[in-house]
Amino acid sequence: MPNARLTERSYVGWVRRYIRFHNMRHPADLREDGVVKFLTHLAVNRRVAPATQNQALNALVFMYKHQLQNPLGDITSSVRAKPKQRLPVVLTRTEVLQLLSQLQGTHRLIGSLLYGSGLRVMECLRLRVKDIDLDYVCLHIHDGKGQKDRVTTLSLQLSPSLKMQIQNVAILHKNDLAAGYGEVYMPHALARKYPRQAKSLAWQYLFPSKRISADPRSGVMRRHHQYQSTFQKVFRSAVEAALIHKHASPHTLRHSFATHALENGIDIRTVQQQLGHSSVETTEIYTHVLKRGAQAVRSPLEDLYPKLS
């Protein structure tokens, strides 16, 4: 449900933009020509990224097919957004250490998992207790980007912190059960097949929210996972406190994981699998990061420097 809810909000937002772009005309009166004009506007006037334009297209295709029961025809005449080749921001190992040192408690554990296992922020926040395999030293990621599952590495150094976090979750869950709560969201198919598991410790979020709140769909009072925005705010403060002047976000730790793994000699196919990329071409962006700077090209100033001193 979390993935679906975020997608639903995004789709609703795009439909609203689409209607406003066409001066509040009903979508049923616009059809293919209206969609083409809107997508072209996004590419030419707004200069959005290809992924953003594709998201808008998916929202409109979904609306016409499922809400209006009238699927779109040919819209290939729209101008497609051009991809922008940008190298990811990567922290040095020293910068990662400085950054993690500024984080405390569960936030440090979250940051350590982002860097140590190459996770996306929401993949980390959606981890359940059952997804932590301390015996095989790995993490099980379910419904990652593209609804894909994967197994990724886990740093041995995090075992004590993870054990303590699971113990804290167990205590919190026990108190929730005693108070008449303790039921966590489960995917619909599993909720029907294993209805009792919703109150088991194994399915509880590894990083639970501090508060119990009403599920926006069912109204059931549940303890959700921590909010992404909360960690992002803490992360920004940590970057500033660590005196890091790069434009770093939580996703930068994932970029740093990939780059440092390649530096350590891990083959690119393995890094691809760890990150959950569909294509190795996506992972190859990190080889470009490795090739830039002094490691790849010797600066001509090196020849003059002795004479300058």
SEKOL-485287 format. One record per residue (C-alpha): residue in three letters; x, y, z. Coordinates in steps of 0.5 Angstrom, whole numbers, padded with zeros to 4 digits, always signed. Each point is the difference from the previous one (the first is absolute). Example, Ala and Ser with C-alpha at 12.3 -4.5 7.8 and 13.67 -1.06 7.14 Angstrom:
residues 2
ALA+0025-0009+0016;SER+0002+0007-0002;
***
This chain:
residues 309
MET+0000+0000+0000;PRO+0005+0005+0001;ASN+0003+0000-0007;ALA-0007+0000-0003;ARG-0002+0006+0005;LEU+0006+0004-0002;THR-0001-0002-0008;GLU-0008+0002+0001;ARG+0002+0007+0003;SER+0005+0001-0006;TYR-0005-0002-0005;VAL-0006+0005+0003;GLY+0005+0006+0000;TRP+0002-0002-0007;VAL-0007+0000-0002;ARG-0002+0007+0003;ARG+0006+0003-0004;TYR-0002-0003-0006;ILE-0007+0003+0001;ARG+0002+0007+0002;PHE+0005+0000-0006;HIS-0006-0001-0004;ASN-0004+0006+0003;MET-0004-0005+0005;ARG-0003-0004-0006;HIS-0003-0007+0001;PRO+0005-0005-0002;ALA-0005-0004-0004;ASP+0000+0006-0004;LEU+0007+0000-0002;ARG+0003-0007-0001;GLU+0006-0001-0004;ASP+0001+0007-0003;GLY+0000+0003+0007;VAL+0005-0006+0003;VAL+0005+0002-0006;LYS-0001+0007+0002;PHE+0001-0001+0007;LEU+0006-0004-0001;THR+0003+0004-0005;HIS-0001+0006+0005;LEU+0004-0004+0006;ALA+0006-0001-0005;VAL+0001+0006-0004;ASN-0003+0006+0005;ARG+0001-0004+0007;ARG+0006-0004-0002;VAL-0001-0005+0004;ALA+0004-0007+0001;PRO-0002-0006-0004;ALA-0002-0003+0006;THR-0005+0005+0002;GLN-0003+0001-0007;ASN-0001-0008+0001;GLN-0003+0001+0006;ALA-0005+0005-0002;LEU-0002-0005-0006;ASN-0001-0006+0004;ALA-0005+0004+0004;LEU-0004+0002-0006;VAL+0000-0006-0003;PHE-0002-0003+0007;MET-0006+0005+0000;TYR-0002-0001-0007;LYS+0000-0008+0001;HIS-0003-0001+0007;GLN-0004+0006+0002;LEU-0003+0003-0007;GLN+0000-0008-0003;ASN+0003+0003-0007;PRO+0007-0002-0001;LEU+0004+0005-0004;GLY+0003-0001-0007;ASP+0006+0002-0003;ILE+0004+0006+0004;THR+0007-0001-0003;SER+0000+0006-0004;SER+0001+0004+0007;VAL+0007+0003+0001;ARG+0004-0005+0005;ALA+0004+0003+0005;LYS+0008+0000-0001;PRO+0004-0004+0005;LYS+0005+0004+0004;GLN+0006-0004+0002;ARG+0002+0003+0007;LEU+0005-0004+0004;PRO-0002-0002+0007;VAL+0003+0004+0006;VAL+0004-0005+0004;LEU+0003+0001+0007;THR+0007-0002+0001;ARG+0001-0005+0006;THR+0003+0005+0004;GLU-0007+0004-0001;VAL-0004-0006+0001;LEU+0003-0001+0007;GLN-0001+0007+0002;LEU-0007+0000-0002;LEU-0002-0006+0003;SER+0004+0002+0006;GLN-0005+0006+0001;LEU-0006-0004+0000;GLN-0003-0003+0006;GLY-0004-0007+0002;THR-0005-0003-0005;HIS+0002+0006-0005;ARG+0008-0002+0000;LEU-0003-0007-0001;ILE-0004+0002-0006;GLY+0006+0004-0003;SER+0005-0006+0001;LEU-0005-0005-0004;LEU-0001+0005-0005;TYR+0008+0000-0001;GLY+0001-0007+0002;SER-0005-0003-0004;GLY-0001+0005-0006;LEU-0008+0001+0002;ARG-0005+0005-0002;VAL-0003+0004+0005;MET-0007-0003+0000;GLU+0003-0007-0001;CYS+0004+0001+0007;LEU-0006+0003+0003;ARG-0005-0006-0002;LEU+0005-0005+0003;ARG-0004-0005+0004;VAL+0003-0004+0006;LYS+0000-0007-0004;ASP+0004+0004-0006;ILE+0006+0000+0004;ASP+0004-0007+0000;LEU+0006+0001+0005;ASP+0002-0008-0002;TYR+0001+0001-0007;VAL+0002+0008+0001;CYS-0005+0002-0005;LEU-0006+0005-0001;HIS-0006-0002-0004;ILE-0003+0005-0004;HIS-0007+0000-0002;ASP-0004+0004-0005;GLY+0006+0004-0002;LYS+0000+0005-0006;GLY-0004-0004-0005;GLN-0003-0004+0005;LYS+0006-0005+0000;ASP+0003-0004+0006;ARG+0007-0001+0001;VAL+0005-0002+0005;THR+0006+0005+0002;THR+0006+0000+0004;LEU+0000+0002+0008;SER+0006+0002+0004;LEU+0002-0004+0005;GLN+0001+0006+0004;LEU-0007+0002+0001;SER-0002-0007+0003;PRO+0000+0003+0007;SER-0004+0006-0002;LEU-0005-0004-0004;LYS-0001-0005+0006;MET-0001+0006+0005;GLN-0005+0003-0005;ILE-0004-0006-0001;GLN+0000-0001+0008;ASN-0003+0007+0000;VAL-0005-0001-0005;ALA-0002-0007+0004;ILE-0001+0004+0006;LEU-0004+0006-0003;HIS-0004-0006-0004;LYS-0002-0003+0007;ASN-0003+0006+0002;ASP-0004+0002-0006;LEU-0003-0007+0001;ALA-0002+0001+0007;ALA-0003+0007-0002;GLY-0004-0004-0005;TYR+0004+0002-0006;GLY+0006-0004-0003;GLU-0003-0001-0007;VAL+0005+0002-0006;TYR-0002+0001-0007;MET+0001-0006-0004;PRO+0000-0001-0008;HIS-0008-0001-0002;ALA+0002-0007-0002;LEU+0004-0002+0006;ALA-0005+0003+0004;ARG-0006-0005-0002;LYS+0005-0006+0000;TYR+0003+0001+0007;PRO-0005+0005+0004;ARG+0004-0001+0006;GLN+0007+0002-0002;ALA-0002+0007+0000;LYS+0001+0000+0008;SER+0006-0004+0000;LEU+0007+0003+0001;ALA+0003-0003-0006;TRP-0005+0005-0004;GLN+0002+0006+0004;TYR+0003+0006-0003;LEU+0008+0000+0002;PHE-0001+0008+0000;PRO-0007+0001+0003;SER-0003+0007+0001;LYS+0000+0003+0007;ARG-0008+0000-0001;ILE-0006-0004-0001;SER-0004+0003-0006;ALA-0006-0002-0004;ASP+0001-0003-0007;PRO-0002+0005-0005;ARG-0004-0006-0004;SER-0003-0004+0005;GLY+0000+0004+0006;VAL+0003-0005+0005;MET+0005+0002+0005;ARG+0007-0002-0001;ARG+0007+0002+0001;HIS+0003+0001-0007;HIS+0008+0001-0001;GLN+0004+0006+0001;TYR-0002+0006-0005;GLN+0005+0001-0006;SER+0000+0008+0001;THR+0002-0001+0007;PHE+0006-0004-0002;GLN+0002+0005-0005;LYS-0001+0006+0005;VAL+0005-0003+0004;PHE+0005-0002-0005;ARG+0000+0007-0003;SER+0002+0002+0007;ALA+0005-0005+0001;VAL+0003+0002-0007;GLU+0001+0007+0002;ALA+0003-0002+0007;ALA+0005-0004-0003;LEU+0002+0006-0005;ILE-0001-0004-0006;HIS-0001+0005-0006;LYS-0003-0005-0005;HIS-0007+0000-0002;ALA-0001-0006+0004;SER-0007-0004+0001;PRO-0001-0007+0004;HIS+0000-0002-0008;THR+0007+0002+0000;LEU+0002-0006+0005;ARG-0003-0005-0005;HIS+0005+0003-0005;SER+0006+0000+0004;PHE-0002-0007+0002;ALA+0001-0002-0008;THR+0006+0004-0001;HIS+0004-0002+0006;ALA-0002-0008-0002;LEU+0003+0001-0007;GLU+0006+0003+0003;ASN+0001-0006+0004;GLY+0000-0004-0006;ILE-0008-0003+0000;ASP-0002-0002-0007;ILE-0005+0005-0003;ARG-0005-0006-0001;THR+0000-0001+0008;VAL-0001+0007+0001;GLN-0006+0000-0004;GLN-0003-0005+0003;GLN+0001+0003+0007;LEU-0003+0007-0002;GLY-0006-0004-0004;HIS+0002+0003-0006;SER-0004-0003-0006;SER+0006+0002-0005;VAL+0007+0000+0001;GLU+0000+0006-0004;THR-0003+0004+0006;THR+0006-0003+0004;GLU+0005+0003-0005;ILE-0001+0007+0002;TYR+0004-0002+0006;THR+0006-0002-0004;HIS+0000+0007-0003;VAL+0000+0003+0007;LEU+0007-0004+0001;LYS+0003+0002-0006;ARG-0001+0008+0002;GLY+0005+0004+0003;ALA+0008-0002+0002;GLN-0001-0007+0000;ALA-0001+0000-0008;VAL+0003+0006-0002;ARG+0007+0003+0002;SER-0001+0008+0001;PRO+0006+0004-0004;LEU+0000+0004+0007;GLU+0004-0006+0003;ASP+0006+0001-0005;LEU+0000+0008+0002;TYR-0001-0001+0007;PRO+0007-0001+0002;LYS+0002+0006-0003;LEU-0005+0004+0003;SER+0002-0002+0007;
***
